[in-house]
Amino acid sequence: MRIPAALAAAGLLALGALGASARADKLAPDDLAHKKDGGYVTGLPLASYSTDIGLGLGARVYYYWDGHRDDPRFGETPYLYRLFLQAFASTRGIQFHWLDFDAPRILDSPYRIRSQLIYGRNINSNYFGYGERALAPLAFPGQARSYPSYADYTRDQQRIGADGQTYSKYDQYDQVRPVFIASIERLFDRDRVRVLAGFGVSYGGIQDYTGKQVDAVDAAGGDAQAIEAPTRLAQDCAAHRLVGCGGGRDNYLRLGISYDTRDFEPDPNTGAFFDLALDAGTAALGSQFDYVRAMAAARGYWSPVPELADLVVAGRLMLEAQSNGTPFFAMDSLPFTEDPRTGLGGNRTMRGFRQDRFIGSVMTLGNAELRWTFGHLTAWGQRFGFIAAPFLDAGRPYDSLGQLSLRGWRASYGGALRIAWNLATIVTADYGTSSEDTGFYINFNHIF
């Protein structure tokens, strides 16, 4: 697939969806008729496998309170309160434990409260370079060649060289990241406009693998241990290309505004969502880093033939810019006002590329999906909808805003099978492929 064609497809689908509806703000009649009255609990075990994380196991449990049908908010909000708790760990040392609370119209007021408490640990956090440097073909100092295939690249990295060293951790580092985020939103214009103010308190604990004993492969192809040669992170830190190489406190103020006309937030059929966000890290908040990050994003949803099929064209476009003082370990932050994400690459941005495959001072992203609900099932008092979703993802990093162009975008594509459980809980399995890699992801919720 040519990259300009991929970008054009994503952009046209997104823009077409954005222009299709400007006034959708209530549940569709069929969805409203099947919405649960009162409170209920949902939850599933989490299971995933990839080269990045190994075998991951955990669980996420949701509690929803929808209210009752005589409440005017019943037909206008996805729920009145939602609380979920997640525990997750993997065989390759990833932990992601998460407590999340959301109240769209707290105490029947025009305010929405959100908070997230997260503990993250990843002993294989990815760092493939910064900005334009991340777009270069996969390569490492141990070989005088580049690699079109990520599998071949990592195979050769793991080998022990003549000097007794290995490059098996050349693109990884160990990171501990506890985070607390809280925000309050003021609702205007019949809940369509949201003005957000909040803050984040976090700490980045960074350990580089240079000079440490790591897993490797000996000349006979057997498992072994060897000294890690200088990593890509160590090289860029020594060259003073990055801020925050030793980790530290990353506290910031977050401001945002959004405009929302989606008919049903967890699984929209029509409408649009625009958001602008600004993060400011400053010593005044106890941060060790001073920086500014700004992001603009637009999402759109369009049902082209509602009388014939439950088919939704969905698109998203995003642009982010951040100042040079941003610590490298926070440079992957994408501060969407609804649900912050991380990195270009992985299951929430560019499926088929590794998590955080691309980072930079400036990042662009485009996604397009065709979501077809092809069947429904009611069992044990629960309602299930089945969704097929082919998709296209594209994006790239830049060193500065002055370099923005349509050239050099990286693209991936694939398909997803999703199950909508009582409308609000979306279980998804996505498979994506790119020019250098593939990815399979099992998670909750549409990616946008």
C-alpha positions, 0 to 999 in steps of 0.5 A: 500500500502506498503511503500517500494513498493510505493517508488520503483514505484515512483523511477523506473518511475522517472528514466525511464522517465529521461533516455528516452530522452536527446535531446528534446528541441522543441515543438511537431509539433501538439502543435506548429501548435496550439500555439497562435500567439501574446498575450492573456489573460487567467484566472479563479476564484479560489475555494477550500475547505479543513479542513486546509483552509475552503472555499477559493475564489479568482482569477488568471489572466494570460497575455501571449505574445508568439511573432510571428511565424517568431520569432525563439524563437516561437517554442522553448519557452512556451512564451516570457513574462508571467505575472500573478496576484493572489488574494486569501483568505479563511474563516479560515484566509488564504491569498495568494496574488501573483504577478509573472513575467517571461521572458524566453529570455528577449529582445532576449538575453540568460538571463531569468528574474523571480520575485515574490512578495507574501503576505502570511497569515495563522492563521492555519500554521501547525507544527507537529514536526521536523525530526524523531519526525514528523513521530510518530503517531498523538498524543497530551498530552490531550489523552493517545493514538495515532490516525490513522485517522486525522479526529478523532485526530482533533475531540478529540483535540477540546474538553475542558478537565477537567482543562478547557483547549483545544488542538484545536490549538496544531498543529497550529500557526499564521504566516504572511510571506511577500516575494520578490524573484528575479533571473536572469538566464544565458542560455547556450547550446541552452537554456538547461543549466541555471545558476541562481543567485538571492535573497530573502527578507522575514519576518516571523511574528509568533504568538503562541496560547498557553494561548489564547482563541480559538474555542473549543467543550464543553462536550455537543458537542456545540461550545465554547471558551477555553484556549489553552493548550501548543502547540507542537510549544511552547513545542519544543521552550521551549526545544530549539529544534527550531530556530526562535520561535519569527519570524524575518527577513529571507533574503538569497542569492540563487544560482542554476543551471539546465539542461532542455531538456523538449519539452514544459515547461508547459506540457512536453511530453518528456525530463528531468529537473535537478536542484541544488539550494543553499540558504545562509541566512546571517547577511550580507544580513540583515537576523537574521538567518545564515544557508545553504540549499541545494537541488537536484532534477530530473524530467523526462517525457517519451511518451512510445507510441506516435503513439498510445496515448498521454500518458506521464510517469512523475517522480520527485525525490528530496533530501534537506539538511539544517543546524541547523540555519534554522528558523523553519518557513522557514524549509519547503522551497523547492527552486526549481529553476523554482518555489519554493515550501513549505513543504512535504504534501499538493497539490504540494508534498504529496497529501493526507497529510496536508500541512507541515505534515513533515519537517526536516533538511533533506527531501526526496520526490518522485512523479510519474504520468501517464498523459493521454490526452484523448480528445481535444476541440476547442471553442470560439477560445480557445483550450482545452485538457483533461488529466487524471493523476493517481499518487503516492507520497512518502517522509519523513524527517530525522534529519541528512544526516547520517539517510538517508534510504529507511525505514519509507517513507510515501506514498499517492496516488490518481488521477487528472483531468486536463484541458490544456487551449491553451497549457500553462495554466493547470487547475487541480483538484487532490484527494489524500489519505494517511494512515491518511487523504485525500485531494482535491485540485483545482489549476493551473499547473502540480505539477512538 
